Amino acid sequence: MIQLVNRGSMVKKILYFMHVDWRWIKQRPHFIAEGLSSYYDVTVVHFCSKHFLFREYDISDYNLNILPALRLPFYQNKIIYALNREYIRIYFKFLIKKYNPDFIWITFPQLYDYMPTELNCKLIYDCMDLATGFDFSDDFKSKISEQEEKLVNDANLVLVSSDYLFKRLNNRDSCEKKLLKVRNAFNGQIIKNKPGKKLEKPFKIGYVGTISQWINLEDIKKALDKLECIEFHFIGPLEIDIKLDDRTKFYGVIRHENLYEHVKDFDCLIMPFKLNALVKSVDPVKLYEYINFNKPIISIYYEELDYFSSFLYFYSNVEELLNLFKKLINTDFKRKYSNAERIRFLKENSWDKRVKQIIKNLNVI
């Protein structure tokens, strides 16, 4: 077990270890690191993806130090995992000694296995997803579960992004006193727009985010088969093979500040997920963005999304989805919410407010 040695209450430096490439589509770790950098000396250490090896870093607006970490591919293999662990432990130990942080921040349980055996600082775990819900091998899931249990036990503070994750960790590890629910949030400028009335077909249904195994392709196919007047537009990294008709468009990864230029002509936004444990644990960052885009929003229903109920049209099966599309088509895609409600929600759910919530708790642990 890693031994933690506390050294006083003055918070100055954070060594922020994240499991996704900094140049990947912006997610919770990016927003929190950027927010913390306004208050602390933040050094981000991220694993590099082969897809972004030659892409430049975009940190011009933030006082952030970004460092890459490399690991051998096929890291779920036992032999390669062991090799990665030995090399990365040496690298992480060097970084910790060099930067001498007051806090170490970890965004995924596997990273804890790469830490040296003694940390002279406080430990923060940001549980942003159900770590064992991803498409890993059974052996790797077992290892992740083991590391998460150790991490939660040793951490001074555990952030969770949803009620589902709060209940799960507390039921398993009885750690309510160190759990802090910090939902995802909205980042950027609130768009000043006035949605116009739809005058022509086809109607454009948009999705923004990673396109992976959680997308319910069967529902999309049935909607395309039943409704000739719609087409689907996907913005984000593509991780699966999709074979749909020519009424399905893919745009790849778009810079965050350019998203609205692509979304503004969409008639509606959708979150067409398959329901599984991973999805049910998520407080989706994309919904905050969707609300800012000021469009009608459709989503599969699960309990965590009750938080957004004033803004979403819910469905539970493909028949309800088809009925929703028909209703929206007949009403010129009327939103469920007003512009005033949109602005109020975004102001109350900003990353700036989330970061201040985090800082308030960092100062007392």
C-alpha positions in Angstrom: 0.0 0.0 0.0 1.2 3.5 -0.8 2.1 5.5 2.3 0.9 9.1 2.3 2.7 11.7 4.4 0.9 15.1 4.9 3.0 18.2 5.1 0.9 21.2 6.0 -2.0 23.1 4.6 -0.4 25.6 2.1 -1.5 24.6 -1.4 0.8 25.8 -4.2 1.5 23.0 -6.7 -0.6 20.3 -8.3 0.9 17.5 -10.4 -2.1 16.5 -12.5 -2.0 13.0 -14.0 -4.6 12.3 -16.7 -5.3 9.2 -18.7 -6.4 10.9 -22.0 -4.3 12.9 -24.4 -4.4 16.6 -23.7 -5.0 17.1 -27.4 -8.1 14.8 -27.4 -11.6 16.2 -27.5 -12.0 18.4 -24.4 -13.4 16.6 -21.4 -13.7 17.0 -17.7 -10.0 16.7 -17.0 -9.1 19.5 -19.4 -11.7 21.9 -17.9 -10.7 21.2 -14.3 -7.0 21.5 -15.0 -7.5 24.8 -16.8 -9.6 26.1 -14.0 -7.2 25.1 -11.3 -4.3 26.8 -13.2 -5.8 30.2 -12.3 -5.2 29.4 -8.7 -2.3 27.0 -8.5 0.9 26.0 -10.2 -0.5 23.1 -12.3 1.6 20.6 -14.3 -0.4 18.2 -16.4 1.1 14.8 -17.2 -0.9 13.0 -19.9 -0.6 9.8 -22.0 -0.1 10.4 -25.6 -2.4 9.0 -28.3 -0.9 7.9 -31.6 -3.6 10.0 -33.3 -2.3 13.2 -31.9 1.5 12.7 -31.7 2.2 15.6 -34.1 -0.5 18.0 -33.0 0.5 21.1 -31.1 -0.7 21.9 -27.6 -3.4 24.6 -27.3 -2.7 26.2 -23.9 -2.2 29.8 -24.8 -5.0 31.1 -22.5 -3.8 29.2 -19.4 -0.8 29.0 -17.2 -0.3 25.3 -17.6 2.8 23.1 -18.0 2.0 20.1 -20.1 4.2 17.0 -20.1 3.8 13.9 -22.2 3.9 10.3 -21.0 4.5 7.4 -23.4 3.6 3.8 -22.9 3.8 0.7 -25.1 0.7 -0.3 -27.0 -1.4 -3.3 -26.1 -1.1 -2.3 -22.5 -3.8 -4.7 -21.4 -1.4 -7.6 -22.1 0.2 -8.8 -18.8 3.8 -8.7 -20.0 3.5 -5.3 -21.6 1.5 -4.0 -18.6 4.4 -5.0 -16.4 7.0 -3.3 -18.6 4.9 -0.1 -18.8 4.5 -0.1 -15.0 8.2 -0.4 -14.3 9.2 2.3 -16.8 6.3 4.7 -15.9 6.9 4.4 -12.2 10.5 5.6 -12.7 9.2 8.5 -14.8 6.5 9.5 -12.4 8.9 9.2 -9.4 11.3 11.6 -11.2 8.5 14.1 -11.9 7.2 14.0 -8.3 10.8 14.6 -7.0 11.4 17.4 -9.5 8.1 19.3 -9.0 7.6 18.5 -5.3 3.8 18.9 -5.5 1.4 19.7 -2.7 -1.2 17.6 -4.4 -1.2 14.7 -6.8 -4.3 14.5 -9.0 -5.4 11.2 -10.6 -8.1 10.8 -13.2 -8.2 7.0 -13.7 -7.4 4.1 -11.3 -4.8 2.5 -13.5 -2.6 5.5 -13.0 -2.3 4.7 -9.3 -0.4 1.5 -10.2 2.3 3.7 -11.8 2.9 5.8 -8.6 6.0 5.3 -6.4 5.4 3.6 -3.1 5.6 6.8 -1.0 4.0 10.1 -1.7 4.9 13.2 0.4 1.7 15.0 -0.6 -2.0 14.8 -0.6 -3.8 12.6 -3.1 -6.9 13.5 -5.1 -8.9 11.0 -7.2 -11.4 12.4 -9.7 -13.8 9.5 -10.5 -15.3 10.8 -13.7 -16.5 7.5 -15.2 -17.3 3.9 -14.2 -13.7 2.7 -14.9 -14.7 -0.9 -15.2 -17.4 -0.1 -17.7 -15.1 0.4 -20.7 -14.4 -2.3 -23.2 -11.4 -3.9 -21.4 -10.4 -7.5 -20.9 -11.7 -9.2 -17.8 -8.2 -9.4 -16.3 -7.6 -5.7 -16.9 -11.0 -4.8 -15.4 -10.0 -6.8 -12.3 -6.8 -4.9 -12.1 -8.6 -1.6 -12.5 -11.1 -2.5 -9.8 -8.2 -3.5 -7.4 -6.4 -0.2 -8.0 -9.5 1.9 -7.6 -10.2 0.3 -4.2 -6.6 1.2 -3.1 -6.8 4.6 -4.5 -10.1 5.4 -2.8 -8.8 4.1 0.5 -5.6 6.2 0.2 -7.0 9.4 -1.3 -7.5 12.5 0.9 -10.4 13.6 -1.4 -12.5 11.7 -4.0 -14.5 13.6 -6.5 -17.3 12.0 -8.3 -19.2 13.4 -11.3 -22.6 11.8 -10.7 -25.0 10.4 -8.0 -24.5 6.9 -9.5 -20.7 7.0 -8.9 -21.2 8.5 -5.4 -23.5 5.7 -4.4 -21.3 3.0 -6.0 -18.1 4.1 -4.2 -19.8 4.7 -0.9 -21.6 1.3 -1.0 -18.4 -0.5 -1.8 -15.8 1.4 0.2 -17.8 3.3 2.9 -16.0 6.5 2.2 -18.7 9.1 2.4 -16.7 11.6 4.4 -14.1 11.9 1.7 -16.6 11.9 -1.3 -17.5 15.1 -3.0 -19.9 15.2 -5.9 -18.7 17.7 -8.5 -20.9 17.5 -11.6 -19.7 18.3 -15.0 -20.4 21.8 -16.3 -20.4 24.3 -19.1 -17.3 26.1 -20.4 -17.0 29.1 -22.6 -19.1 31.9 -23.8 -22.9 31.7 -23.7 -24.0 31.9 -27.3 -26.3 34.9 -28.2 -28.5 33.4 -30.8 -32.2 33.4 -31.8 -33.2 30.1 -33.3 -35.0 30.5 -36.6 -37.9 28.6 -37.9 -37.1 25.6 -40.0 -38.1 26.2 -43.6 -36.8 23.2 -45.6 -35.9 19.5 -45.5 -34.0 17.4 -44.7 -34.1 17.9 -41.0 -30.6 17.6 -39.5 -30.1 15.6 -36.3 -26.7 16.3 -34.7 -24.5 14.5 -32.2 -21.3 15.9 -30.7 -18.9 13.7 -28.9 -16.9 10.5 -29.2 -18.5 8.0 -31.5 -18.0 4.6 -29.9 -19.6 1.4 -28.8 -22.2 3.3 -26.6 -23.9 4.7 -29.7 -27.2 2.8 -30.4 -26.8 2.3 -34.2 -29.9 0.2 -34.4 -32.1 3.0 -33.3 -30.5 5.4 -35.7 -30.9 2.9 -38.6 -34.6 2.4 -37.8 -35.1 6.2 -37.6 -33.5 6.6 -41.1 -35.6 3.8 -42.5 -38.9 5.1 -41.1 -38.3 8.9 -41.7 -37.1 9.9 -45.1 -37.0 13.6 -44.1 -34.1 13.3 -41.5 -30.4 12.9 -41.6 -27.8 12.4 -38.9 -24.6 14.5 -38.4 -21.8 13.3 -36.2 -19.0 15.6 -34.8 -16.2 13.9 -32.9 -13.6 11.1 -33.0 -14.8 7.9 -34.6 -13.8 4.7 -32.7 -16.1 2.2 -34.4 -17.0 1.1 -38.0 -20.4 2.5 -39.0 -22.2 1.5 -42.1 -25.2 3.7 -42.6 -26.8 5.3 -45.7 -25.7 8.6 -47.3 -28.0 10.5 -44.9 -25.3 10.1 -42.2 -22.5 12.7 -42.2 -19.2 12.6 -40.2 -17.0 15.6 -39.6 -14.3 14.2 -37.3 -12.8 16.2 -34.4 -13.7 20.0 -34.5 -11.9 22.5 -32.3 -14.1 23.4 -29.3 -14.3 27.1 -30.2 -15.5 26.2 -33.7 -18.3 23.8 -32.8 -21.1 26.2 -33.0 -20.3 27.1 -36.6 -21.0 23.4 -37.4 -24.0 23.0 -35.1 -25.9 26.2 -35.8 -27.7 24.7 -38.8 -28.8 21.5 -37.0 -32.5 21.3 -36.2 -32.0 19.1 -33.1 -29.3 17.5 -31.0 -29.4 13.9 -29.7 -27.7 11.6 -27.2 -28.6 8.2 -28.7 -26.9 5.9 -26.2 -27.2 2.3 -25.4 -28.1 1.8 -21.7 -25.4 0.1 -19.8 -23.6 0.6 -16.5 -21.0 3.0 -18.1 -23.7 5.2 -19.6 -25.9 5.2 -16.4 -22.9 6.5 -14.4 -22.3 9.5 -16.6 -23.2 13.2 -16.1 -22.6 14.1 -19.8 -20.5 17.1 -20.5 -22.1 17.3 -23.9 -25.5 18.1 -22.5 -24.2 21.4 -21.0 -22.8 22.2 -24.4 -26.1 21.1 -26.1 -28.1 23.5 -23.9 -25.8 26.4 -24.9 -26.4 25.6 -28.6 -30.1 26.5 -27.9 -31.5 23.6 -29.9 -34.2 21.0 -29.1 -32.5 18.1 -27.3 -33.4 14.4 -27.4 -31.9 11.8 -25.1 -32.3 8.2 -24.0 -33.6 8.3 -20.4 -31.7 7.2 -17.4 -32.0 8.4 -13.8 -28.9 10.6 -13.7 -30.4 12.8 -16.4 -33.3 13.9 -14.2 -31.0 16.9 -13.5 -31.6 18.0 -17.1 -35.3 17.2 -17.3 -36.4 20.8 -18.0 -34.3 20.8 -21.1 -34.6 17.3 -22.6 -37.1 15.3 -24.5 -36.7 11.7 -23.2 -37.3 8.4 -24.9 -36.9 4.8 -23.6 -37.2 2.8 -26.8 -37.1 3.3 -30.6 -40.8 3.7 -30.9 -40.8 6.6 -28.5 -37.8 8.0 -30.4 -39.7 7.9 -33.7 -42.7 9.6 -32.1 -40.5 12.3 -30.7 -39.0 13.0 -34.2 -42.5 13.2 -35.6 -43.7 15.6 -32.9 -40.7 17.8 -33.4 -41.1 17.8 -37.2 -44.8 18.8 -36.8 -43.9 21.7 -34.4 -40.9 23.1 -36.3 -38.5 21.6 -33.7 -39.7 23.6 -30.7 -37.4 23.7 -27.7 -38.6 22.5 -24.3 -36.9 25.4 -22.6 -36.8 29.2 -22.9 -33.8 31.3 -23.6 -33.9 32.8 -20.1 -33.9 29.3 -18.6 -30.9 28.3 -20.8 -28.8 31.3 -19.7 -29.7 30.9 -16.0 -28.8 27.2 -16.1 -25.4 27.8 -17.8 -24.5 30.5 -15.4 -25.3 28.3 -12.4 -23.4 25.3 -13.9 -20.1 26.8 -15.1 -16.7 25.1 -14.7 -15.6 28.3 -12.8 -18.2 27.5 -10.1 -17.2 23.8 -10.1 -13.5 24.7 -9.6 -14.4 27.1 -6.8 -16.3 24.2 -5.1 -13.2 22.0 -5.5 -10.8 24.7 -4.1 -13.0 25.2 -1.1 -12.6 21.5 -0.3 -8.9 21.3 -1.1 -8.3 24.0 1.5 -9.7 22.0 4.3 -8.3 18.5 3.8 
